[in-house]
Amino acid sequence: MCAAEPREPARPRRTAQSAGSRQHLHTAAVFAVWFLFTLADALLAAAYATEGHDPTICLGLLGASWILVTPYVFRSMRRPRRKDTP
């Protein structure tokens, strides 16, 4: 490498803040997919009910999605605890 050649700019280091923002993006993506699934399942349950069918399976899927995803979403939205450094 010759001294006259320009150097490539250094890549920024990953910080705790950027890791936190990636976590928030992941949480938002999970929440968006879960919300779309919930909306689609509620519409499917309504369609079954209007045709005279039993919407129990759709409501069961809706309840299962709430039970599985809600704790994850709330846990990931919580701020991490600071570790005390001696």
N, CA, C and O of each residue as an XYZ file, in Angstrom:
344
protein
N       0.846     -1.176      0.000
C       0.000      0.000      0.000
C       0.892      1.240      0.000
O       1.765      1.395      0.854
N       0.666      2.080     -0.930
C       1.453      3.302     -1.072
C       0.901      4.371     -0.118
O      -0.288      4.364      0.197
N       1.729      5.251      0.323
C       1.300      6.280      1.272
C       0.318      7.263      0.650
O      -0.435      7.925      1.365
N       0.319      7.364     -0.679
C      -0.573      8.309     -1.353
C      -1.991      7.763     -1.504
O      -2.922      8.524     -1.767
N      -2.157      6.471     -1.342
C      -3.484      5.877     -1.500
C      -4.355      6.210     -0.283
O      -3.884      6.161      0.854
N      -5.610      6.544     -0.525
C      -6.492      6.839      0.616
C      -6.841      5.559      1.372
O      -7.022      4.497      0.775
N      -6.930      5.677      2.662
C      -7.292      4.526      3.501
C      -8.807      4.402      3.579
O      -9.542      5.382      3.455
N      -9.240      3.194      3.784
C     -10.681      2.967      3.970
C     -11.075      3.488      5.348
O     -10.327      3.330      6.313
N     -12.246      4.108      5.439
C     -12.668      4.579      6.762
C     -12.922      3.399      7.700
O     -13.404      2.345      7.285
N     -12.593      3.601      8.943
C     -12.784      2.542      9.934
C     -14.265      2.309     10.162
O     -15.066      3.244     10.190
N     -14.609      1.039     10.324
C     -16.008      0.717     10.617
C     -16.325      1.103     12.052
O     -15.499      0.927     12.948
N     -17.518      1.625     12.264
C     -17.864      1.988     13.651
C     -18.002      0.733     14.510
O     -18.484     -0.305     14.058
N     -17.572      0.860     15.735
C     -17.687     -0.269     16.663
C     -19.128     -0.443     17.091
O     -19.905      0.510     17.144
N     -19.464     -1.681     17.393
C     -20.803     -1.947     17.909
C     -20.833     -1.560     19.375
O     -19.988     -1.975     20.168
N     -21.801     -0.775     19.702
C     -21.917     -0.331     21.086
C     -23.120     -0.998     21.728
O     -23.914     -1.658     21.057
N     -23.242     -0.821     23.013
C     -24.396     -1.366     23.723
C     -25.674     -0.714     23.229
O     -26.732     -1.344     23.202
N     -25.575      0.550     22.839
C     -26.764      1.250     22.355
C     -27.230      0.661     21.026
O     -28.431      0.487     20.820
N     -26.297      0.348     20.118
C     -26.712     -0.224     18.839
C     -27.253     -1.636     19.032
O     -28.163     -2.056     18.318
N     -26.696     -2.368     19.995
C     -27.233     -3.696     20.287
C     -28.649     -3.580     20.832
O     -29.514     -4.398     20.515
N     -28.882     -2.565     21.651
C     -30.227     -2.353     22.184
C     -31.209     -1.969     21.099
O     -32.359     -2.408     21.118
N     -30.769     -1.153     20.148
C     -31.675     -0.759     19.076
C     -31.982     -1.942     18.170
O     -33.091     -2.047     17.645
N     -31.006     -2.842     17.980
C     -31.288     -4.052     17.206
C     -32.307     -4.922     17.930
O     -33.175     -5.523     17.297
N     -32.203     -4.988     19.243
C     -33.167     -5.759     20.025
C     -34.561     -5.163     19.902
O     -35.545     -5.895     19.796
N     -34.649     -3.830     19.916
C     -35.952     -3.188     19.780
C     -36.536     -3.427     18.390
O     -37.745     -3.611     18.248
N     -35.684     -3.424     17.364
C     -36.171     -3.724     16.013
C     -36.688     -5.152     15.933
O     -37.716     -5.414     15.308
N     -35.975     -6.071     16.567
C     -36.418     -7.467     16.569
C     -37.750     -7.606     17.302
O     -38.642     -8.324     16.851
N     -37.878     -6.919     18.428
C     -39.133     -6.949     19.178
C     -40.272     -6.371     18.351
O     -41.375     -6.918     18.343
N     -40.011     -5.273     17.658
C     -41.044     -4.656     16.828
C     -41.460     -5.583     15.693
O     -42.638     -5.647     15.343
N     -40.497     -6.303     15.114
C     -40.818     -7.234     14.033
C     -41.665     -8.396     14.554
O     -42.635     -8.799     13.912
N     -41.299     -8.926     15.709
C     -42.086    -10.017     16.301
C     -43.498     -9.535     16.617
O     -44.475    -10.236     16.355
N     -43.596     -8.337     17.179
C     -44.902     -7.793     17.514
C     -45.746     -7.574     16.254
O     -46.946     -7.850     16.266
N     -45.141     -7.085     15.173
C     -45.883     -6.840     13.934
C     -46.403     -8.145     13.332
O     -47.552     -8.212     12.897
N     -45.569     -9.174     13.306
C     -46.010    -10.472     12.773
C     -47.111    -11.046     13.650
O     -48.101    -11.573     13.145
N     -46.940    -10.944     14.954
C     -47.954    -11.452     15.876
C     -49.272    -10.699     15.712
O     -50.343    -11.305     15.748
N     -49.195     -9.367     15.531
C     -50.400     -8.570     15.354
C     -51.127     -8.954     14.055
O     -52.352     -9.067     14.040
N     -50.374     -9.151     12.974
C     -50.995     -9.550     11.706
C     -51.629    -10.942     11.816
O     -52.710    -11.176     11.277
N     -50.956    -11.861     12.512
C     -51.523    -13.189     12.720
C     -52.806    -13.091     13.544
O     -53.792    -13.761     13.238
N     -52.797    -12.266     14.581
C     -53.978    -12.092     15.414
C     -55.138    -11.522     14.604
O     -56.271    -11.988     14.722
N     -54.855    -10.521     13.789
C     -55.882     -9.908     12.964
C     -56.463    -10.910     11.961
O     -57.679    -11.000     11.797
N     -55.588    -11.656     11.297
C     -56.049    -12.652     10.325
C     -56.871    -13.743     11.008
O     -57.888    -14.183     10.472
N     -56.433    -14.179     12.182
C     -57.155    -15.229     12.888
C     -58.507    -14.738     13.388
O     -59.482    -15.488     13.366
N     -58.578    -13.497     13.834
C     -59.866    -12.948     14.272
C     -60.828    -12.822     13.095
O     -62.019    -13.098     13.235
N     -60.321    -12.407     11.940
C     -61.174    -12.331     10.743
C     -61.634    -13.711     10.303
O     -62.777    -13.884      9.879
N     -60.746    -14.693     10.403
C     -61.119    -16.067     10.049
C     -62.187    -16.607     11.003
O     -63.127    -17.278     10.574
N     -62.038    -16.312     12.295
C     -63.044    -16.749     13.266
C     -64.388    -16.084     12.980
O     -65.433    -16.725     13.092
N     -64.367    -14.811     12.614
C     -65.621    -14.116     12.281
C     -66.256    -14.708     11.026
O     -67.477    -14.839     10.948
N     -65.428    -15.065     10.045
C     -65.956    -15.668      8.817
C     -66.584    -17.022      9.109
O     -67.650    -17.337      8.580
N     -65.934    -17.828      9.948
C     -66.508    -19.122     10.314
C     -67.829    -18.945     11.050
O     -68.787    -19.678     10.805
N     -67.876    -17.966     11.954
C     -69.091    -17.764     12.753
C     -70.248    -17.293     11.879
O     -71.393    -17.670     12.127
N     -69.976    -16.476     10.862
C     -71.066    -15.994     10.011
C     -71.597    -17.092      9.107
O     -72.745    -17.029      8.667
N     -70.765    -18.112      8.821
C     -71.236    -19.221      7.991
C     -71.939    -20.297      8.817
O     -72.415    -21.289      8.266
N     -72.006    -20.110     10.108
C     -72.682    -21.068     10.966
C     -71.778    -22.164     11.499
O     -72.264    -23.102     12.131
N     -70.471    -22.072     11.262
C     -69.534    -23.068     11.780
C     -69.105    -22.692     13.191
O     -69.330    -21.574     13.654
N     -68.485    -23.649     13.858
C     -67.992    -23.410     15.210
C     -66.594    -22.792     15.133
O     -65.671    -23.441     14.640
N     -66.415    -21.562     15.604
C     -65.103    -20.906     15.485
C     -64.133    -21.264     16.606
O     -63.177    -20.526     16.845
N     -64.358    -22.385     17.301
C     -63.532    -22.722     18.459
C     -62.066    -22.891     18.097
O     -61.196    -22.442     18.843
N     -61.770    -23.538     16.954
C     -60.370    -23.764     16.584
C     -59.665    -22.439     16.316
O     -58.500    -22.273     16.678
N     -60.357    -21.501     15.688
C     -59.746    -20.194     15.419
C     -59.512    -19.433     16.710
O     -58.473    -18.796     16.888
N     -60.475    -19.501     17.604
C     -60.316    -18.820     18.881
C     -59.234    -19.487     19.726
O     -58.543    -18.822     20.497
N     -59.092    -20.798     19.577
C     -58.005    -21.500     20.265
C     -56.643    -21.063     19.757
O     -55.716    -20.872     20.545
N     -56.514    -20.904     18.440
C     -55.254    -20.405     17.877
C     -54.969    -18.983     18.339
O     -53.824    -18.625     18.616
N     -56.017    -18.183     18.419
C     -55.872    -16.809     18.878
C     -55.378    -16.782     20.326
O     -54.459    -16.035     20.665
N     -55.990    -17.592     21.161
C     -55.567    -17.665     22.566
C     -54.150    -18.193     22.706
O     -53.378    -17.701     23.529
N     -53.804    -19.204     21.898
C     -52.447    -19.756     21.964
C     -51.414    -18.720     21.552
O     -50.344    -18.632     22.155
N     -51.730    -17.934     20.528
C     -50.765    -16.913     20.099
C     -50.578    -15.860     21.190
O     -49.464    -15.386     21.409
N     -51.641    -15.500     21.862
C     -51.527    -14.528     22.959
C     -50.698    -15.095     24.096
O     -49.851    -14.402     24.659
N     -50.940    -16.357     24.434
C     -50.226    -16.973     25.545
C     -48.737    -17.122     25.225
O     -47.893    -16.935     26.102
N     -48.413    -17.457     23.978
C     -47.013    -17.685     23.622
C     -46.221    -16.402     23.388
O     -45.060    -16.315     23.786
N     -46.819    -15.424     22.761
C     -46.056    -14.264     22.305
C     -46.076    -13.103     23.295
O     -45.087    -12.378     23.398
N     -47.157    -12.909     24.013
C     -47.262    -11.751     24.901
C     -46.142    -11.689     25.943
O     -45.571    -10.614     26.123
N     -45.795    -12.765     26.633
C     -44.680    -12.654     27.598
C     -43.361    -12.285     26.925
O     -42.568    -11.534     27.492
N     -43.119    -12.806     25.721
C     -41.879    -12.487     25.014
C     -41.809    -10.997     24.685
O     -40.777    -10.355     24.881
N     -42.915    -10.461     24.185
C     -42.928     -9.056     23.786
C     -42.698     -8.160     25.004
O     -41.894     -7.230     24.940
N     -43.382     -8.423     26.094
C     -43.219     -7.580     27.266
C     -41.849     -7.747     27.907
O     -41.288     -6.776     28.414
N     -41.302     -8.954     27.895
C     -39.978     -9.171     28.469
C     -38.906     -8.462     27.648
O     -37.956     -7.919     28.212
N     -39.047     -8.461     26.320
C     -38.026     -7.832     25.495
C     -38.158     -6.311     25.473
O     -37.204     -5.622     25.111
N     -39.319     -5.773     25.851
C     -39.465     -4.322     25.909
C     -38.912     -3.755     27.217
O     -38.716     -2.545     27.334
N     -38.664     -4.613     28.190
C     -38.141     -4.172     29.480
C     -36.676     -3.757     29.324
O     -35.925     -4.383     28.576
N     -36.282     -2.716     30.024
C     -34.888     -2.278     29.967
C     -34.013     -3.264     30.729
O     -34.397     -3.740     31.798
N     -32.844     -3.571     30.185
C     -31.952     -4.480     30.921
C     -31.414     -3.806     32.184
O     -31.221     -2.591     32.224
N     -31.184     -4.604     33.190
C     -30.651     -4.077     34.445
C     -29.179     -3.727     34.266
O     -28.444     -4.399     33.542
N     -28.772     -2.667     34.940
C     -27.361     -2.300     34.896
C     -26.594     -3.169     35.887
O     -27.024     -3.388     37.020
N     -25.462     -3.650     35.430
C     -24.619     -4.437     36.327
C     -23.738     -3.484     37.121
O     -23.125     -2.567     36.575
N     -23.695     -3.723     38.404
C     -22.838     -2.889     39.252
C     -21.385     -3.298     39.036
O     -21.032     -4.471     39.164
N     -20.570     -2.340     38.715
C     -19.148     -2.629     38.517
C     -18.389     -2.215     39.766
O     -18.596     -1.117     40.283
N     -17.520     -3.076     40.253
C     -16.767     -2.734     41.474
C     -15.713     -1.685     41.192
O     -14.988     -1.279     42.100
